[in-house]
Amino acid sequence: MGKGGEQVVKAAEFKPPADAVIPTKKELRDAIPAHCFKHSVPYSLALVVRDAMVIGTFGALAWNFLPSENLSVLDWALWGVYGFWQGAAFTGWWVLAHECGHGGFSNYSWLNDAVGWPLHSFLLVPYFSWQYSHAKHHAKTNSLMDGETHNANTKQEMVESGYVKFVHCLGEDAFAVWQLVSHLVFGWPAYLVFNLTGARRLHNKQPIGNHLLDHFRPNSKLFPAGWENRVALSTFGVVLTFAGLFAAGQEYGHAKISLMYWPAYMWCNFWLVLYTWLQHTKEDVPQYGESEWTWMKGALCTIDRPYAECFGFFDWMHHRIGSTHVAHHLFSNLPCYHAQEATAALKAFLEPRGLYNYDGRPTLVAMWVTTKNCQYVDDITGVQYFKSIAAEIPKDGAAKGVKAE
């Protein structure tokens, strides 16, 4: 029970058995039917066209039937409905571009880049730059030192930053709302521009120091030598999209173009952050210090979720990236259209060993409980689990080994 008798919905516990034998990648690959790793260029391109048709349908309806001037309350509400569904449709293209970055779209790197670069650029994602940092997220999943995106803060960091006092002054529920807003609205641009929640050190294991780790400058220390041209091309794609939006605004009206693009863009950001956050964050999912982390242990800490709301429409629209995320982290170049079959095979292999991680709670419930319970870890060493500030740290931060301010 929560505070005041509030019922707290809990997920099934995952904590891997202490005596569990961690499988090899070959064992897991052998458990999946071989045809699941085969790519089909026509099928992949058909998915791009499928998503284009969905996006085009929503866009045509809004363009032809929704006004962009002297809007009534009903007009604003209808634009809001359009933005939500168009953002979900944009996310389908985002997932396919992400597949291109992994090599899951086809066996041809030139085709992957030819499709992925324009799709991600349209969504203001720097394609090659994010390809690099996202590959690092896969290479260092749940590593407290080198993991990318949603890397946990420590108890000491939360005290020193003032977050502990902020939580106690604001209240547990209000802070949870703030966490949701900061993650789902501001989190994505903050990550691209400042690498917030990224790794604790550079790719060469050197301290970050005063370096600004952004995804846009070719000389950003986020990238190793040799990535300069790819980063520049990524930034150029984003600039082209801004220029295209401005030119379209000049031709058709900035208000109309803004209503057509920006709310949908923000909802797309909501989805991509939600996936990268919820697929690796839960109270009983380990986060590993350097001495404990291995690639396989990190990858097995990925969570599959149902996303069954609206009769599975979101899961279909997003190429089942959330319900087959374990398979995706274990074999990131496996085509998304074989991921359901691969997931069934992996579940049959991993579940009897206590190593398949599935959380069947409704998405909104999981999101709310996660934001309340998964706010920090004690340290960056050993095996750590997320905890709640309100439940574990008093306002002065003095208890349980934390130095008071």
N, C-alpha and C positions, 0 to 999 in steps of 0.2 A: 504494500500500500504506500502511496505517496503522502505528501503533506496534506493534513486536513482530511484524511481518509480517501484521497483521490486514488483511483485504481490505475496502476501503472501496467501497461501491457508489455510483457517481456518476450524476448526472442528465445528460441531453443538454444541451449548452450552449445558452443562449438569447441571450446578449449581442447586442442589435440591431446590424445592420451599420452602420458609421459613415456609409455613404452612403445608408442607407435613407431613402426619402421617406415622412415620416409622413402618413398619409391624413387627410382631414377626416372629421368625424362624418357628414356627408351622404353621402360616398362609402361609408362602412361601412353606413349605413342603406339605401342603394340596393342594396347587395349582398345584403340579407336580403329574402326574400319578404314582400310587404306584409301578408299575412294573419297573419304572426307577431306583429304589433303589436296585433291585435284581441283584446279581452277578451270573455270569456263569463262572466256572473254565475252561471248555473246550474253551469257546470263548476267555477268557483272554490269555490262553496259545497259542491259535491259532494266536493271535496278535503278540506274541513274535516270533513265527515261521515265520509269514508273514514278519516282519521286518528283521529277520535273512536271509530270502530269498533275500530281496532287498539288504541288506548289502553284502551278499555273491555274488550276481550277479555283483555289482559294483566292489567288490574286485577281483573276478575272471577275469573280463575284464582287470583291471589294472595289475594284477599279470602276466597275460599271454601275453599281447600285448604292455605294456609300458616298455621301457628300463629304467634302473636305473644308467647307466654309460654313460659318454660322451654325455650328453643330449644336443640336439639342442633346439633352441627357440621354435619350434613346440612341442617338447617333454615336455618342461616345461609348455607350455600352456595346453597340454592334461592332465598333472598331476594336473594342477590347476583346470581344469574342474572336474576331478575325485575327488579331495579333497572337492570341493564345494558340489557335489551331495552325496558323501559318508558322509560328515558331516551332511547333511540334514537327511540322513538315520540313522546315529548314534543317532540323536535327537529323532527319534521314540523310540529307546530303552531307551533313557534317560527319556522320558515321561512315559513309562511303569514302569520303576524303581521308578520314582516319584509317580506314582499311587500306587505302592507297599508300599511306605513309608506312604501314607495317609490311607491305608486300602481300596483303591478303586479298587484294583486288584482282591481281593477275600475276603471272610469272614474269612479266616484262616490266622492268623498272621504268623504262621510258613511257609506257602507257600509264603506269601508276602515277607518275609525276604529271603527265599531260592531263589526267583527269583530276587528280588531287589538288594541284596548284590552283586552278581556276575556281574549283568548288570551295576550297578553304578561303581563298582570297575574297570571294563574294561574301563570306561570312566573317570577314575581317580577322581571320586566323592566319598568322604568318606560317605558311605551309612547311617549309624545310626547317625553320627555326623550331617550331613546335614538334616536328617529327623527331628532332634530336632530343629535346627535353622529355617528350613522351616516351621515347625509347628508353631513356634513363629511368623513368617511372617504372617501366616493365622490368628493366634490368636490376632495379634495386627496390622492389616492392616491399613495403613495411620495414625498411631499414631506417632506423632513427638518425643515422648519420648521413646517408646518401639518398634516401627516398625523395622523390619529387611529388609535389602536390599533396596538401593536407598532412604534411609532416607534423607530428604532435609537438606542442610546446611542453616544457617541463614545469613542475611545480614552482621551482625557483624563478623561472622566466615569467610565470604568471604573477608571482608576487612582485617582482621587480618592475614589471610593466604597468602595475596598477590595476590589472584586471581583477584581482581578488577583491579589492575595495569597490571596484565598479560593480561587480556581481552582487555584493552584499548591499550596496546602496540602491541598486536598481531593482533587485529582487530576482529570484530564480527564473520565473516564467518570462519576465520582461527581458532578462538577459538572453534567454533562449530565443526569443523573437529577434533580438539584435543579432544573435549568431546566425540565424537563418538569413536575415537581410544581408549581413556582411558576406556570408558565403555565396548566396545565390544571386545577389545583385552586383556586388562590388568585387567578389572573389576572382572572377576570371580576368578582368582588366588589370587588377592588382597583381595577379600572377604574371601576366605578360609583360607588364611595365617594370615591376619591382621584384619578381620572382618570390613573392610572399608565399609562405608555407612550403618553399622549396627545400633543397638539401642544406645541410649545415656547413658544407665545405664545397670547394670547387671540384670540378671533374677530375683534377689531378691530385685531389686530397689535400690541397693547400687551403689555409684559412681564407675566408671570403674578404675579411678586412673591410675596407671602405669602398670596394667595388660595387657598382650598380649592375646587377645581373638582369638585363632586360632582353627581350626576344627580337629587338628591332635593329640595334646597331651592329654592323659587321664586326666591330672590335670588342663587343661585349665579352667579358670573361666567362660568361655562361657556356661559351663554345670553345672547343679546342682549335688549334691552328688548322687551317685548311677549310674552314666552314664559312669564310668571309663572303664568298660569292653567293652561296646558297642563302645566307641570311639576308644579303642585299636584295636578292630576287624575291624573297619572301616579303620583305618590307615594301618592295615595289608593287607587288600584287595588292597589298592592303591600300597603298596610296592610290592605285588605279581605281579601286572600288569607291574610295572617298570622292575621287574626281568624277566617276560615273554618276554617283548619287547627286553631286552638285550640278552636273550638267543636266541630269534629268529634272532636277528641281527648277532650273532655269527655264526649261522647256514646258514643264507641266505644272509647275507650282511647288514650292518647297514644302508647303503644308501637306499636300497630297502624297508626295514622295516620302516624307517623314513618317506619315501614318502608315504607309504601305510597308516600310522597311524596319524602322527602329523598334516598335513594340515586338514584332516577330523576332528581331535580332536578340532582344533582351530575353525573351522566352527560350530561344535556342540556347543562350548562355546558361539559363536556369537548368536546362536538361543536361548539358555537358558537365556542369559542376556537380549536379546531383549524382550523376553516374560515377564520376571519379571519386566523389566523397563517400557515398553510401556503399560502394562495392568493396571498400577496404576498411570501413570504420564501424565497429561494434564493440560493446563492452568486453566481450569474451574473446575477441580476436587479437592475437599477440602482435606487439610491435617489438622489433628486435634491435638490441645494441650490437655493436660491431663484432663482439666475440661470439654472439649467438646466431647471427644472421647467416643464412645461406639462400641462394637463389630459389631453390625448391621450397624451402620453408616459407619464404616470403610469398611466392606465387600461390601456395596452397592456402594462404590467408585471404584470398579473394572470396567474395560472397556473391552467390547467385540470388537474385530476387525476382519475384513474379511479374511485377508491373502489369498486373491483370486488370487494372481499372479500365473502364470503358470497353469491356469485353476483349481485352488484349490489344486494343487498337494502337496504343502507344508502343507496345512491344513490337507489333508488326511494322509500324511506321519507322521505328528506330532499328530495324534489322536485328532485333532481339539481343542488342548489345548488353542489356542489363540482366536478362535471364540466362545468358550463356557466358557470363563474364569469367568464370573459372577456366573454361576451355580457352577463352581468348587470351588469358594471361599465361597459360601453359604453352599454347601454340598460337602466337599472335599472327602468323601468316596463314592460318587456316581460314578458308573462305567463310564468310558469315552465313551463307546459305546452307552450309553443312554443319553449323555450330550446334543446332538442336540435336542432331544424331550423335555428334561427338560428345555433347554434354551427357546424354543418356548413357553412353559407354563409360565415360569417366565417373559418373555417379555410381554405376554398378561396380566399378573397381575401387573407388575411394570410400564410399559410404560404409561398407563393412569394416573398414579400418579406422573409422572415426575421423576421416580426413576430408569429407565433402562438406562444404560450408554453404548452407541454404537458410535463408530467412524468409519465411512465408508471410510475414506481417504485411498489411496494406502499406503502400508507399508513404502516405501521409503520417501514419502512426510511427513507422520506422524513422522517418525524418525527424519527427518531434522528439521521440525518446532519445534518438542519437544526439541531437543538439543539446539535450539536457544532461546526458550522462557521459558524453565523450568530449571532454574539454581539455584534458592534460594527462600527462604520464608523470610518474615520480622522478624518473631520471632517464638518461640516454644509454644506460648500461644494462646488460642482462636481458631478461624478458619482461616487458612492461605491458600493462593493460590500461586502457582509458579510464579516467575517473571524472567525477563531477566536482567542480569548485565548491558549490554551495554545500555539498554533503561532506566534503573532506577537509576544506581549508577554512579556518576562522578568518574574520575580517583582518586581523593583524598579521596573519600568515605565520604565527609563531609555533603552531603545533606540528607534530609529526615530522620533525627534522627540518623544517623550513625556517631559515633565518628571517626574523622580523625586519620590516623596513625601518 
